[in-house]
Every structure is written in C-alpha cells, then in structure tokens.
C-alpha cells in the first residue's frame, strides 16, 4: 500500500463490476499496488512519501 497524490482524475477498474474513481488534486493513503501501477503508468498521479508524525 502506498500514498498517491493525484494530478488528474483516474478511473481504476479492479474487477469487471467495480470502478474506483481517484479524483484530481486529492491525496489517497493505502492505495493497492496494482492501482498505483495503473495510475503511474497513465501519468495520472505520483507516489509520495508519508509525512512523519510528530507525537
């Protein structure tokens, strides 16, 4: 699972009956590897490092 910052909206279809919409300008945490590969290949987003938590 990775964190992805979206550059544009991307529709990911993991299964025939399921469509996951990743919206432009949003940051998504815990995105599955297969979705990350499809997003990066389509130039729709980029993988970003998780911010360090100050506790």
C-alpha positions in Angstrom: 0.0 0.0 0.0 1.3 3.4 -0.9 0.3 7.1 -0.7 -0.6 8.7 -4.0 -1.1 12.4 -5.0 -3.4 12.6 -8.0 -2.7 15.0 -10.9 -5.9 14.3 -12.7 -9.0 12.1 -12.2 -8.5 8.4 -12.9 -11.0 5.6 -13.1 -9.5 2.3 -12.0 -11.3 -0.9 -12.7 -10.0 -3.7 -10.4 -12.9 -6.1 -11.4 -15.4 -6.1 -14.2 -18.3 -4.8 -12.0 -16.2 -2.4 -9.9 -14.9 1.1 -10.7 -12.8 3.1 -8.3 -12.6 6.9 -9.0 -9.5 8.7 -7.8 -10.2 12.4 -8.0 -7.7 15.1 -9.2 -6.0 17.1 -6.5 -6.6 14.6 -3.8 -4.2 12.6 -1.7 -5.0 8.9 -1.1 -3.3 6.8 1.5 -3.2 3.0 1.4 -3.7 2.5 -2.3 -3.2 -1.1 -3.5 -0.1 -1.8 -5.6 -2.0 -2.7 -8.7 -3.9 0.6 -8.7 -0.7 2.5 -8.0 1.0 0.9 -11.1 -2.0 1.8 -13.3 -2.1 5.4 -12.0 1.6 6.0 -12.5 1.5 4.3 -16.0 -1.3 6.6 -17.1 0.6 9.7 -15.7 -2.5 10.5 -13.6 -0.6 10.7 -10.3 2.6 10.1 -8.4 3.7 8.2 -5.3 4.6 10.4 -2.4 6.3 9.7 0.9 4.2 9.6 4.0 4.7 12.6 6.3 6.5 12.0 9.5 4.1 12.2 12.5 5.2 14.3 15.4 3.8 12.8 18.6 
